[in-house]
């Protein structure tokens, strides 16, 4: 992992002090991409989960809230972390106007009893293994056929509450939330592609969790963005993984076709949408 580049990314959040007057009223923040972690066993409860969240989220969010890295990171790898000057700490503290959060999935976190000194990475530095199943082989959430990642909507609510409780109740925007699927041999079959009921249920579940976070946990969420409007090029999967509310026919002039999820979401956004149409079963 590259701590110096990470430090530079955090420093870039100081841009607000250089903003010209004509930008007054604008907001600047960072879109973080954390997963939520449930403990895989009793040894992983508490400190290990807090530590992995420090490494996956606090690495960027802690400096822009408190002016420095999380203490667990300094304790574990402080000798490798580029230091902030006192002037930088002062400017970084509370420099973000909002917290952006990309949420897709969750993992089990398993405490590493011994450190892997041969394969150093930011994941091993946290002393936590990422697992899809816990010690009893139960999978986190569910994994629909063709789905790219486990579906665990409760994780989004828990992450929102965690940020509220640990980072001063900031304004939060869900900058990405969506469901990717690989249609395999039917990748170019339009009829199959538009019948994306799993994506519709994914959105229903996550919007319900968002509703609970806002109304019950009093999290200050001010925006929500689905990833994505249309099928697109993904950094890891190219065009193979489809995330869109609209199907793109790559073999026919990039023709757009509204999917089942796109129709449902368009209806959901209309005033007076009945909440009874939001399912309450975990996908």
VENCOR-V924681 format. One record per residue. N is the residue number from 1. PSI is psi in whole degrees, -180 to 180 (* if undefined). NEAR is the number of other ideal C-beta (glycine too) atoms within 12 Angstrom. Layout:
BEGIN
n={N;N}
psi={PSI;PSI}
near={NEAR;NEAR}
END
This chain:
BEGIN
n={1;2;3;4;5;6;7;8;9;10;11;12;13;14;15;16;17;18;19;20;21;22;23;24;25;26;27;28;29;30;31;32;33;34;35;36;37;38;39;40;41;42;43;44;45;46;47;48;49;50;51;52;53;54;55;56;57;58;59;60;61;62;63;64;65;66;67;68;69;70;71;72;73;74;75;76;77;78;79;80;81;82;83;84;85;86;87;88;89;90;91;92;93;94;95;96;97;98;99;100;101;102;103;104;105;106;107;108;109;110;111;112;113;114;115;116;117;118;119;120;121;122;123;124;125;126;127;128;129;130;131;132;133;134;135;136;137;138;139;140;141;142;143;144;145;146;147;148;149;150;151;152;153;154;155;156;157;158;159;160;161;162;163;164;165;166;167;168;169;170;171;172;173;174;175;176;177;178;179;180;181;182;183;184;185;186;187;188;189;190;191;192;193;194;195;196;197;198;199;200;201;202;203;204;205;206;207;208;209;210;211;212;213;214;215;216;217;218;219;220;221;222;223;224;225;226;227;228;229;230;231;232;233;234;235;236;237;238;239;240;241;242;243;244;245;246;247;248;249;250;251;252;253;254;255;256;257;258;259;260;261;262;263;264;265;266;267;268;269;270;271;272;273;274;275;276;277;278;279;280;281;282;283}
psi={159;86;-31;-42;-38;-41;-43;-37;-41;-42;-34;-21;-5;-2;-35;-31;-16;1;134;161;-31;-10;6;136;-13;169;144;135;-179;136;104;153;66;161;161;152;129;145;134;-22;178;-32;-17;0;140;-117;-43;-42;-41;-37;-45;-32;-33;-42;-35;-24;-49;-24;-40;-38;-34;-47;-39;-7;-47;-6;1;172;159;148;-36;-34;-41;-37;-40;-46;27;-31;-17;-7;126;133;146;141;164;-36;-41;-41;-42;-41;-38;-35;123;35;-18;135;-24;165;119;140;117;122;129;-41;178;167;164;141;125;120;131;119;-26;144;137;98;-10;-31;77;127;170;-25;-43;-30;-28;-8;35;125;143;127;146;-18;151;-172;-25;10;19;133;146;128;-133;163;86;153;128;-13;141;-31;154;144;119;86;-27;-29;-35;-44;-43;-38;-43;-44;-38;-44;-43;-47;-30;-11;35;29;58;167;134;138;132;100;-20;137;120;176;121;142;147;114;0;-129;-17;19;-36;16;110;-44;-43;-42;-36;-18;65;63;-33;-37;-40;-46;-36;-48;-42;-47;-44;-33;-34;-43;-37;-43;-43;-39;-40;-48;-34;-41;-9;37;138;75;127;-2;153;127;125;137;111;173;-46;156;141;-178;119;141;-41;-30;1;-134;2;-39;124;125;-7;157;-17;134;132;121;95;-15;-2;67;28;36;138;138;125;133;170;-42;-38;-40;-45;-44;-38;-41;-40;-37;-12;143;140;11;127;128;-18;-16;0;118;155;11;142;129;*}
near={21;15;28;14;15;28;28;17;23;36;28;24;38;29;23;24;17;14;17;10;8;7;14;9;10;14;22;23;30;37;27;38;25;38;36;36;40;35;30;31;25;14;20;30;21;18;21;31;37;28;34;43;39;38;39;38;40;34;39;40;43;39;41;40;33;27;26;29;35;31;18;29;36;26;18;29;29;18;12;20;29;24;19;30;15;12;14;25;24;17;24;33;23;24;35;37;24;33;45;34;48;29;47;36;38;40;34;35;39;30;29;27;13;10;18;16;11;8;12;17;22;28;26;22;31;38;33;41;30;33;29;27;20;25;19;13;12;17;24;33;33;25;22;25;15;26;31;27;35;32;39;35;39;29;37;43;34;30;45;44;28;36;38;25;18;23;36;20;20;32;24;41;30;38;27;29;41;43;45;35;36;27;31;15;10;19;24;21;19;25;15;25;37;29;23;38;25;31;43;34;28;44;42;35;33;46;34;29;40;37;25;25;33;24;15;15;25;15;33;21;37;22;22;31;24;36;34;30;22;27;42;25;17;23;12;13;19;15;25;23;29;44;41;36;37;30;40;30;24;25;14;13;8;16;18;21;28;26;38;28;40;32;23;27;34;19;21;27;16;12;7;9;17;10;15;9;19;25;21;17;12;22;28}
END
